[in-house]
Amino acid sequence: MPSRPVVAVACSGGRDSVALLHATLAAGRELGMRVVALHVHHGLMAEADRWACEVEALCERWNADFACERLQGSPASGESIEAWARRERYRALARMARGAGASIVLLGHHLHDQAETVLLQALRGAGPAGLAAMPRVVERDGLTWARPWLARTGPEIASYAATLDVQPAIDPSNADPRFARSRLREHVMPALRAAFPEADVALAAVARRAGEARAVLDDVAAEDLRRIAAGEALPLAPWRALSIARRTNALRAWLAQVLDAPVPQTLVDRLLAETADDTTRRWLVGGDRVLRSWRGALALVALARACVTPAGARADGALSLLRCDRYMLDGWDGALEVFSTDGCGIAPHLLAHLVVRVRAGGEQFQLHPGGIARSLKKQYQALGIPAEGRDGPLLFDAAGALLFVPGLGVDARAWAPAGVPQWGLRWTSPAQAAKAQPV
Ligand SMILES: Nc1ncnc2c1ncn2[C@@H]1O[C@H](COP(=O)(O)OP(=O)(O)OP(=O)(O)O)[C@@H](O)[C@H]1O
């Protein structure tokens, strides 16, 4: 016998999703579908255990399947607890839906939630993507997410819920004035509805129009990115040739792809203002990730968290390393580490006036005091350094004498005498740098 189709209902235990669960069970019985209630235990509030038990008890009473997952972990640094809880809630719902064999998840959002969302987005200065608010149906992570009650009002659902003989959970954070949505719900929406009775319907229409505009903007961005051959890197010259509106739109779409996270408007604004020429620059975008403009293209690179930009780094290659630390150098993938050492190091004052250059050929390096300076190739061969260990910046003093070569170390002619304070230098590749511990 073929198995029955499975519909999942995301049920917080609140009035709306409890009512939705009931209505879905009634429809499911008629249509021969199995209904499973999915509950996420956020582990953030004292009442959370009770809510999970109540939803489970309700499922037993209504003869519905029940799945529950307790969230693990905590927000990353800089992430709000609400954003973390929201993201993890949807991930947990997706896991549970798949585990239950459901391909569709129903959510209890209604017209008033949608109107609030549009207003909140407008108050944050959102564009079409934000104002599009919550889609009625969307495919994500291989599942269909649907909000069947997006056109129903809160009071309509309340009167249905009143017939069910249940005590829905009341989340006290919904009335907490620290949250913008609570302030809007408690103070602004009642006044708005009194003055404009159709406000909710009108705001939901804004969401639909914005959704259409967003779809057109997505198409234009995809077309522009294809034409300028943007992939993992965004070529800056053809991108700059776009009109300012299309440039902004394409940049936002490209960032959304490479960051795989919401794109802050502040980042878009900075990039637009700071990519007017091909100077090498970097922008930290959270975690270990850095956006870098280099050789006429913008790309996302991973670099060691501990890296800092040397204050004295300049486009002409001049550089000052004034303290022991781990440094990122513009235009180079990897990290330069300066550390205190007892031998084979360099006097710290020599590192205050450096010049960074790529290997040009013809440089001579001396491995030992009293040894002979030889070509880098010969010295690499003598030490058995493989090709992949030879990439990196060469450091010279202001007079052009070679001081440091990646893989070979400090030139013996620049070594400080034994017993005096001295610093060693080490270059690590991106893979090694990513593993490095913060200093
Ligand atoms: N902890 C949760 N577990 C399962 N689904 C949830 C949970 N929290 C929210 N949802 C889903 O997201 C929808 C909207 O959530 P929101 O936080 O706005 O509602 P709520 O006030 O918690 O509850 P309700 O919408 O049921 O009255 C819910 O209707 C429900 O479908």
The ligand as a MOL file (V3000), in Angstrom:
LIG
                    3D

  0  0  0     0  0            999 V3000
M  V30 BEGIN CTAB
M  V30 COUNTS 31 33 0 0 0
M  V30 BEGIN ATOM
M  V30 1 N 9.2510 27.0630 18.7210 0
M  V30 2 C 8.6280 26.8390 17.5820 0
M  V30 3 N 8.4220 25.5790 17.1470 0
M  V30 4 C 7.7880 25.3320 15.9870 0
M  V30 5 N 7.3300 26.3060 15.1720 0
M  V30 6 C 7.4930 27.5710 15.5460 0
M  V30 7 C 8.1600 27.9160 16.7590 0
M  V30 8 N 8.1680 29.2580 16.8760 0
M  V30 9 C 7.5520 29.7280 15.7800 0
M  V30 10 N 7.1280 28.7330 14.9790 0
M  V30 11 C 6.4040 28.8450 13.6840 0
M  V30 12 O 6.5400 30.1550 13.1710 0
M  V30 13 C 5.2630 30.8140 13.1680 0
M  V30 14 C 5.4110 32.2550 13.5710 0
M  V30 15 O 6.0990 32.3370 14.7720 0
M  V30 16 P 5.8490 33.5010 15.8030 0
M  V30 17 O 7.0110 33.5000 16.6980 0
M  V30 18 O 5.4650 34.7250 15.0540 0
M  V30 19 O 4.5440 32.9720 16.4920 0
M  V30 20 P 4.2460 32.6050 18.0080 0
M  V30 21 O 3.7260 33.8080 18.6570 0
M  V30 22 O 5.4220 31.9190 18.6520 0
M  V30 23 O 3.1290 31.4770 17.8770 0
M  V30 24 P 1.8490 31.3710 16.9880 0
M  V30 25 O 2.1450 31.9060 15.6110 0
M  V30 26 O 1.5990 29.9190 16.9820 0
M  V30 27 O 0.7850 32.1400 17.7040 0
M  V30 28 C 4.4120 30.0250 14.1160 0
M  V30 29 O 3.0370 30.1770 13.8070 0
M  V30 30 C 4.9100 28.6350 13.8840 0
M  V30 31 O 4.3670 28.0930 12.7050 0
M  V30 END ATOM
M  V30 BEGIN BOND
M  V30 1 1 1 2
M  V30 2 1 2 3
M  V30 3 2 2 7
M  V30 4 2 3 4
M  V30 5 1 4 5
M  V30 6 2 5 6
M  V30 7 1 6 7
M  V30 8 1 6 10
M  V30 9 1 7 8
M  V30 10 2 8 9
M  V30 11 1 9 10
M  V30 12 1 10 11
M  V30 13 1 11 12
M  V30 14 1 11 30
M  V30 15 1 12 13
M  V30 16 1 13 14
M  V30 17 1 13 28
M  V30 18 1 14 15
M  V30 19 1 15 16
M  V30 20 2 16 17
M  V30 21 1 16 18
M  V30 22 1 16 19
M  V30 23 1 19 20
M  V30 24 2 20 21
M  V30 25 1 20 22
M  V30 26 1 20 23
M  V30 27 1 23 24
M  V30 28 2 24 25
M  V30 29 1 24 26
M  V30 30 1 24 27
M  V30 31 1 28 29
M  V30 32 1 28 30
M  V30 33 1 30 31
M  V30 END BOND
M  V30 END CTAB
M  END
